Amino acid sequence: MNSKNLCYCNPSTEDCSCSLGINPYNQTVGLEDIKCYDDIKMSRSLYTEDILNVSRTIKIIEFDNFKYNINHLPTNEYRIEAVKSVFLLSLAYETEPNKEEAFVQDQSSVKTNLPVSVILRQQLNIKKSKNKSLAITSCIKTGNTLVFTDFYNYRLIICNSDGTDIHHISLSYTPYYMTVVNSNTVAVSCTPDKTILIINISTGSVTSTINIRGDCYGISYNDNNLYVVIGRSIIHVMDLTGKVIRTIPLPSHRIFDITVDRNRLVCIDETSIYNCSFYGTPIWKFKKDTFKDLRRVTTDNEGNVYVANYNTNTVVVVSDDGQHHKEILTKSDGLNKSWGIYFDKKDKILLVSNDFDASMFDVRKNENKHE
């Protein structure tokens, strides 16, 4: 290599055929090729949720002849925006054709006559103080109690199903995903902290802390076990002490959220819904052009799948066989950057949360059948 700098090589003026990469902490990372890759660490960012806020290694390729450590952003405004743009593009262009081609749903055959409708039951304002900013990332309903994860303020928000008696449980970690364990207990996945908290919502106490080897994302409880997305590519099935019982491969390396429904796993990445067996075997995949930023997933009593689409302010329901779908909620129904979604199978109520408020909808099955 004939370069003036071991880390930054300009291929237009220098010979970059062999570049010695230096990481942001001045440690040798070995020989790299002409593209001069460099591993970097991301910092947490509130408004870009799981994609940007987790300590996770990626690689950036030859941009503007510079390399960046996102933990220490450059001061120049143009270069700050460049870092953001390149990073988002690097995520957007991740592809896994070998894993997905075998079970991609033929979208031309999918019908839009799913006989499901919703009626607004109640809108809820869960923001006690007008001056307090919230960032609700997930929600659940257990009995007459609603629970929300407030990422921004490191806490759970709890209230009655009619929106009264709002109170909080302060946490030492950043809550992202949540699942019901029993009527008094929830499990909370704290993604950037690699931690799962078991919390008694009646007493307001953390009864157990589970340290995870890897970033933990979506979480679901079924048959005395937790199903936890690790590193966006596998599931660890563990008991409530954190003992890993088995590992399940996922159909994508971009999975955010998961729910366990009967004898299957339903999971999502930013653009697709995946239906898999308990062993990770793909059954079907559902993808729409309007799916740009899926955040959370839930299922009803019949196995229909509901997803919240953050950027389009919509909720879409897909049949349990992946053959029918319907857009059931839009911005006109009060959706505004919706993250959380949860179906209460006992009361047949769909709970959807925005950044600072939420709505409950009665879900009804129409009499007509699929055509």
C-alpha positions as CSV (number, residue, x, y, z in Angstrom):
1,M,0.0,0.0,0.0
2,N,1.2,3.5,-0.8
3,S,-0.9,5.8,1.4
4,K,-0.3,8.8,3.5
5,N,-2.6,7.5,6.2
6,L,-3.0,3.9,7.4
7,C,-6.8,4.3,8.0
8,Y,-8.0,6.7,5.3
9,C,-6.9,5.9,1.8
10,N,-8.0,7.9,-1.2
11,P,-8.2,5.5,-4.2
12,S,-8.3,8.3,-6.7
13,T,-4.8,9.6,-5.8
14,E,-3.2,6.6,-3.9
15,D,-2.6,2.9,-4.2
16,C,-5.1,1.3,-1.8
17,S,-4.6,-2.3,-2.9
18,C,-3.8,-3.2,0.7
19,S,-4.9,-1.1,3.6
20,L,-4.3,-1.7,7.3
21,G,-7.5,-0.9,9.2
22,I,-7.4,1.0,12.5
23,N,-10.6,1.0,14.6
24,P,-11.8,4.1,16.5
25,Y,-9.9,2.9,19.6
26,N,-6.5,2.7,17.9
27,Q,-6.4,-1.1,17.9
28,T,-5.2,-3.0,14.8
29,V,-8.0,-4.9,13.2
30,G,-6.0,-6.5,10.4
31,L,-5.6,-6.3,6.7
32,E,-8.5,-5.0,4.6
33,D,-9.0,-4.9,0.9
34,I,-9.2,-2.0,-1.5
35,K,-12.6,-0.9,-0.1
36,C,-10.8,0.0,3.1
37,Y,-13.6,-1.2,5.5
38,D,-13.6,-0.1,9.1
39,D,-15.7,-1.5,11.9
40,I,-17.5,1.2,13.9
41,K,-19.8,1.3,16.9
42,M,-23.1,3.1,16.9
43,S,-24.4,5.3,19.6
44,R,-28.0,5.3,20.9
45,S,-30.5,7.6,19.3
46,L,-34.1,8.0,20.5
47,Y,-35.9,8.8,17.3
48,T,-34.5,6.1,15.1
49,E,-35.5,3.3,17.6
50,D,-33.9,-0.1,17.4
51,I,-32.1,0.5,14.1
52,L,-29.8,3.2,15.5
53,N,-29.7,3.0,19.2
54,V,-28.0,-0.3,19.8
55,S,-24.3,-0.9,20.2
56,R,-23.9,-3.0,17.1
57,T,-21.0,-3.4,14.6
58,I,-21.5,-2.5,11.0
59,K,-19.2,-1.6,8.1
60,I,-19.2,1.5,5.9
61,I,-17.7,1.4,2.4
62,E,-15.7,4.3,0.8
63,F,-17.9,7.4,1.5
64,D,-16.6,10.8,0.8
65,N,-13.1,9.4,1.3
66,F,-13.6,9.5,5.1
67,K,-14.4,7.1,7.9
68,Y,-16.5,8.0,10.9
69,N,-16.9,7.0,14.5
70,I,-20.6,7.6,15.2
71,N,-19.9,7.7,18.9
72,H,-18.1,10.9,18.3
73,L,-19.9,12.7,15.5
74,P,-17.9,15.2,13.4
75,T,-18.7,18.8,14.0
76,N,-19.2,19.8,10.3
77,E,-23.0,19.8,9.6
78,Y,-22.6,18.2,6.2
79,R,-20.6,15.3,7.5
80,I,-23.0,14.7,10.3
81,E,-25.8,14.3,7.8
82,A,-23.6,12.2,5.6
83,V,-22.9,9.7,8.4
84,K,-26.7,9.4,9.0
85,S,-27.4,8.9,5.3
86,V,-24.7,6.2,4.8
87,F,-25.7,4.3,7.9
88,L,-29.4,4.2,6.9
89,L,-28.5,3.1,3.4
90,S,-26.2,0.3,4.8
91,L,-29.2,-1.1,6.7
92,A,-31.6,-0.7,3.8
93,Y,-29.5,-2.6,1.4
94,E,-29.0,-5.7,3.6
95,T,-30.2,-8.7,1.6
96,E,-30.4,-12.4,2.2
97,P,-31.7,-14.0,-1.0
98,N,-30.7,-17.5,-0.1
99,K,-32.7,-17.6,3.1
100,E,-35.9,-15.9,1.8
101,E,-36.4,-16.9,-1.8
102,A,-37.6,-20.3,-0.9
103,F,-40.7,-19.1,0.9
104,V,-41.6,-15.6,-0.4
105,Q,-45.4,-15.3,-0.7
106,D,-46.7,-14.7,-4.2
107,Q,-48.2,-11.3,-3.4
108,S,-50.3,-11.3,-6.6
109,S,-52.5,-14.0,-5.1
110,V,-53.0,-12.3,-1.8
111,K,-56.6,-11.0,-1.4
112,T,-57.8,-7.9,0.5
113,N,-61.1,-9.2,1.8
114,L,-60.1,-10.3,5.3
115,P,-63.4,-10.1,7.3
116,V,-62.1,-8.2,10.3
117,S,-63.2,-4.7,11.4
118,V,-62.5,-2.5,14.4
119,I,-64.5,0.1,16.3
120,L,-62.9,2.7,18.6
121,R,-63.6,1.9,22.2
122,Q,-61.5,4.6,23.9
123,Q,-58.7,7.1,23.4
124,L,-56.2,7.4,26.2
125,N,-54.0,10.3,27.3
126,I,-51.2,8.7,29.3
127,K,-49.1,11.8,29.6
128,K,-49.5,13.2,33.1
129,S,-47.4,16.3,32.6
130,K,-47.6,18.6,29.5
131,N,-44.0,19.4,29.8
132,K,-42.8,15.8,29.9
133,S,-41.7,14.2,26.7
134,L,-42.5,10.5,26.2
135,A,-41.4,7.8,23.8
136,I,-43.7,4.8,24.1
137,T,-42.1,1.8,22.4
138,S,-44.5,-1.1,23.4
139,C,-47.7,-1.7,25.2
140,I,-49.7,-4.6,26.7
141,K,-53.1,-5.1,28.3
142,T,-53.5,-7.6,31.2
143,G,-57.0,-7.7,32.7
144,N,-58.0,-4.1,33.3
145,T,-54.4,-2.8,33.5
146,L,-52.5,-1.2,30.7
147,V,-48.7,-1.0,30.7
148,F,-46.4,1.0,28.4
149,T,-42.6,1.1,28.0
150,D,-41.3,4.7,28.1
151,F,-37.9,4.6,26.5
152,Y,-37.1,8.2,27.0
153,N,-37.7,8.3,30.7
154,Y,-36.4,4.8,31.7
155,R,-39.7,3.7,33.2
156,L,-43.0,1.8,32.8
157,I,-46.3,3.8,32.6
158,I,-49.2,1.9,34.2
159,C,-52.9,2.9,34.2
160,N,-56.4,1.4,34.3
161,S,-58.0,0.4,31.1
162,D,-60.1,3.6,31.3
163,G,-57.0,5.8,31.5
164,T,-57.3,6.6,35.2
165,D,-54.8,6.0,38.0
166,I,-51.7,6.8,35.9
167,H,-48.4,5.9,37.8
168,H,-44.9,4.8,37.0
169,I,-42.2,2.2,37.7
170,S,-38.7,3.8,37.4
171,L,-36.1,1.5,35.9
172,S,-32.3,1.5,35.8
173,Y,-32.3,0.3,32.2
174,T,-33.9,1.4,28.9
175,P,-37.2,-0.5,28.2
176,Y,-38.0,-1.4,24.6
177,Y,-40.1,-4.6,24.3
178,M,-42.5,-6.3,26.7
179,T,-44.5,-9.4,27.2
180,V,-47.1,-10.6,29.7
181,V,-45.9,-13.4,32.0
182,N,-49.0,-13.4,34.3
183,S,-51.7,-11.0,35.5
184,N,-49.1,-9.3,37.8
185,T,-45.8,-9.8,36.0
186,V,-44.2,-8.6,32.8
187,A,-40.9,-9.3,31.2
188,V,-39.1,-6.3,29.6
189,S,-36.4,-6.4,27.1
190,C,-33.9,-3.6,27.5
191,T,-32.1,-3.7,24.1
192,P,-29.1,-1.4,24.5
193,D,-28.4,-2.7,28.0
194,K,-28.4,-6.4,27.0
195,T,-30.8,-7.0,29.9
196,I,-34.2,-8.5,30.6
197,L,-36.2,-7.4,33.6
198,I,-38.9,-9.4,35.3
199,I,-41.2,-6.9,36.9
200,N,-44.1,-7.2,39.3
201,I,-46.5,-4.4,38.2
202,S,-48.6,-4.7,41.3
203,T,-45.8,-4.0,43.7
204,G,-43.7,-1.9,41.3
205,S,-40.6,-4.0,41.9
206,V,-38.0,-5.7,39.7
207,T,-38.0,-9.3,40.9
208,S,-35.3,-10.6,38.6
209,T,-32.6,-9.2,36.2
210,I,-31.3,-11.4,33.4
211,N,-28.1,-10.5,31.7
212,I,-28.0,-11.4,28.0
213,R,-25.0,-12.1,25.8
214,G,-26.0,-10.0,22.9
215,D,-28.5,-7.3,22.1
216,C,-32.0,-8.4,23.0
217,Y,-34.9,-7.3,21.0
218,G,-38.5,-8.7,20.8
219,I,-39.7,-10.9,23.6
220,S,-42.7,-13.2,24.0
221,Y,-43.8,-15.6,26.8
222,N,-45.3,-19.0,26.1
223,D,-45.6,-22.2,28.1
224,N,-43.3,-21.1,31.0
225,N,-40.5,-19.9,28.7
226,L,-39.3,-16.6,27.2
227,Y,-38.6,-16.4,23.5
228,V,-36.1,-13.6,23.0
229,V,-34.7,-12.2,19.7
230,I,-30.9,-12.0,20.0
231,G,-28.8,-9.9,17.6
232,R,-31.8,-9.8,15.2
233,S,-31.0,-13.2,13.8
234,I,-31.7,-15.9,16.4
235,I,-34.1,-16.7,19.2
236,H,-33.0,-17.9,22.6
237,V,-35.7,-19.9,24.4
238,M,-35.0,-19.5,28.1
239,D,-36.7,-20.0,31.4
240,L,-37.4,-17.1,33.8
241,T,-34.0,-17.5,35.4
242,G,-32.3,-16.8,32.1
243,K,-31.2,-20.4,31.4
244,V,-31.1,-21.0,27.7
245,I,-32.9,-24.1,26.7
246,R,-32.5,-24.0,22.9
247,T,-31.7,-21.7,20.1
248,I,-34.0,-21.1,17.0
249,P,-32.7,-19.6,13.7
250,L,-34.7,-16.8,12.2
251,P,-35.5,-16.3,8.5
252,S,-33.9,-12.8,8.4
253,H,-30.9,-11.0,10.1
254,R,-33.1,-7.9,10.6
255,I,-35.8,-9.2,12.9
256,F,-37.1,-6.8,15.5
257,D,-40.1,-8.2,17.1
258,I,-41.7,-11.6,17.7
259,T,-44.8,-13.2,19.1
260,V,-45.5,-16.8,19.9
261,D,-48.9,-17.9,18.6
262,R,-50.1,-21.4,19.2
263,N,-47.5,-23.7,17.5
264,R,-45.7,-21.1,15.5
265,L,-43.5,-18.0,15.6
266,V,-44.5,-14.8,14.0
267,C,-41.8,-12.2,13.6
268,I,-41.2,-9.0,11.6
269,D,-38.3,-6.9,10.2
270,E,-38.8,-3.4,8.8
271,T,-40.6,-4.6,5.7
272,S,-42.0,-8.1,6.1
273,I,-43.9,-10.5,8.3
274,Y,-42.6,-14.0,8.7
275,N,-44.5,-17.1,9.9
276,C,-42.3,-19.9,11.1
277,S,-42.5,-23.2,12.9
278,F,-41.3,-23.6,16.5
279,Y,-38.0,-24.9,14.9
280,G,-37.6,-21.8,12.8
281,T,-38.7,-23.4,9.5
282,P,-40.3,-20.8,7.3
283,I,-43.9,-21.3,6.4
284,W,-44.9,-18.1,4.7
285,K,-43.7,-14.5,4.3
286,F,-45.9,-11.5,3.7
287,K,-44.6,-8.3,2.2
288,K,-46.3,-5.1,0.9
289,D,-44.8,-2.1,-0.9
290,T,-46.2,0.1,1.8
291,F,-44.4,-1.8,4.5
292,K,-41.5,0.6,5.2
293,D,-41.0,0.6,9.0
294,L,-42.9,-2.1,10.8
295,R,-42.4,-1.8,14.6
296,R,-44.4,-4.3,16.6
297,V,-46.5,-7.5,15.9
298,T,-49.4,-9.2,17.7
299,T,-51.9,-12.0,16.9
300,D,-55.6,-12.6,17.7
301,N,-57.5,-15.7,18.8
302,E,-57.7,-17.0,15.2
303,G,-54.0,-16.5,14.4
304,N,-54.6,-13.3,12.4
305,V,-51.4,-11.1,12.5
306,Y,-51.5,-7.4,13.3
307,V,-48.6,-5.0,12.6
308,A,-48.0,-1.3,13.3
309,N,-46.4,0.6,10.4
310,Y,-44.7,3.6,11.9
311,N,-44.0,5.7,8.9
312,T,-47.4,5.3,7.2
313,N,-49.5,5.6,10.5
314,T,-51.4,2.4,9.7
315,V,-52.3,-1.0,11.1
316,V,-52.6,-3.9,8.8
317,V,-54.0,-7.4,9.6
318,V,-53.0,-10.5,7.7
319,S,-54.8,-13.8,7.9
320,D,-53.1,-16.8,9.6
321,D,-52.3,-18.4,6.2
322,G,-50.8,-15.2,4.7
323,Q,-53.4,-15.2,1.9
324,H,-55.6,-12.3,3.0
325,H,-54.9,-8.8,4.4
326,K,-56.7,-5.6,5.2
327,E,-55.7,-2.1,6.3
328,I,-57.9,-1.5,9.4
329,L,-56.5,1.6,11.0
330,T,-55.0,4.9,9.6
331,K,-54.0,8.3,10.7
332,S,-57.7,9.3,10.7
333,D,-58.2,6.8,13.5
334,G,-55.7,8.6,15.7
335,L,-52.5,6.8,14.7
336,N,-49.5,9.1,14.8
337,K,-46.1,7.4,14.6
338,S,-47.5,4.3,16.3
339,W,-45.0,1.9,17.8
340,G,-46.8,-0.5,20.2
341,I,-49.6,-2.9,19.4
342,Y,-51.2,-5.6,21.5
343,F,-54.2,-7.9,21.1
344,D,-56.0,-8.8,24.3
345,K,-57.4,-12.3,23.4
346,K,-59.8,-12.4,26.3
347,D,-61.6,-9.2,25.7
348,K,-60.9,-9.1,21.9
349,I,-59.5,-5.6,22.2
350,L,-56.6,-4.1,20.1
351,L,-54.4,-1.7,22.0
352,V,-52.3,0.7,19.8
353,S,-49.8,3.2,21.2
354,N,-48.3,6.4,19.8
355,D,-45.4,8.3,21.3
356,F,-47.5,9.9,24.1
357,D,-51.0,8.4,23.9
358,A,-52.9,5.3,23.0
359,S,-56.3,3.9,21.7
360,M,-58.3,0.8,22.3
361,F,-60.4,-0.8,19.6
362,D,-63.0,-3.5,19.7
363,V,-62.2,-6.1,17.0
364,R,-65.0,-7.8,15.3
365,K,-65.2,-10.7,12.9
366,N,-67.6,-10.1,10.0
367,E,-70.0,-12.8,9.0
368,N,-68.8,-13.2,5.4
369,K,-66.0,-15.8,4.8
370,H,-62.9,-15.5,2.7
371,E,-63.6,-15.7,-1.0
